[in-house]
Amino acid sequence: MRHFDHLAPGVRKDLFHSEPGEFGPHSALPTLAVALGATLYSPATRPGLAQDILRRAAGGVVSMVLCLEDSISDREVAEAEHNLVRQLTELATAPAAPPLLFIRVREPEQIGDLARRLGPALGLLSGFVLPKFTEDRGLPFLEALTEAEAAHGQRLLAMPVLESPELLHLETRAETLAGIARAVAKYRERVLALRLGVTDFCAAYGLRRAPDMTAYDVQLVASVIADVVNVLGRADGSGLTITGPVWEYFRPHERMFKPQLRRSPFAGPADALRTALIAHDLDGLLRELELDRANGLQGKTCIHPSHVAPVHALSVVSHEEFSDARDILRSARDGGGVLRSAYTNKMNEAKPHRAWAERTLLRAEVFGVAREDVGFVELLAASVGQPA
């Protein structure tokens, strides 16, 4: 699979200087973690789940989480499990390939039980999402996943969700982070990415951000994100991919663009996209995505399909970023130093910018590099089937 594969080859050729590369369930973990992109959550109770999955894949979704936890009520769990097994068994006979699929469970015992009940349909799964992850609570999940992997001879990956009150509360945060670091280090080869449960963080203090505010405007939340990246997202080889928090707002019955807003009077690509998105009440999402990237996060948890295209369009590496990253790494190989960017608008310094350049080129492999004259608006418009 690859990003933007739902677009016609001619459209991709017009958009990309270098097209997105292929990846799959067995790709290297760093590549696969970046490739997750916009991970769409869906309750496991949906009666047409198998067809929903195929429809979303055809529209550009490459990763989904089928949720047995907070998105359904306690009394629905048994029926949701039954439905999930039935739907994935049906999906296993479909000719079209599904996206990367993960199941969000509630308890460790569900992992082995579902793996057994799925039978051959287990082959559709890339892994499990582990809720409210701390060292004490998380290790039994990781042990259960390891046992299921060994029992069925299939690679199964974990995505822990960092959302517990112990992580939010200042007096227990450092100890909790240290424990999480120990747990994920022990099972490093099975941990694909760490996900942030910002909604749970807000809930601990009775907070909810408005649609014109980002997670970074809520100082309690912003401080946790900073500390999580500080401990678990370092660029020294010890860090893991940490995904952006969920965006809660959407308008399901509007078009993504209003025609009069496809072009922007502003100069920058971010402002252009903001103008286009404001018609869909997603201006806050755009700003949060910009801040996610600035704070070291990749991809995003999504609860509505309309969020997927903006996340992916903003994940494409611009021609300027690509040029800078390539020059930085070339300079680093030649011994380092400072050089003026090819766009003559910034300083590129090989040693301090090297980790950024490496991450940028990894993102370029997965999401591609836009042509010099292509911005986020063009990428987004093509993704949702409208002319820019």
Beta strands, then each sheet from edge to edge (+ up, - down):
strand 1: 16-18
strand 2: 38-43
strand 3: 63-67
strand 4: 100-104
strand 5: 125-130
strand 6: 157-162
strand 7: 194-196
strand 8: 242-247
strand 9: 298-302
strand 10: 338-340
strand 11: 347-349
strand 12: 369-370
sheet 1: 1+ 12-
sheet 2: 2+ 3+ 4+ 5+ 6+ 7+ 8+ 9+ 2+
sheet 3: 10+ 11-
end
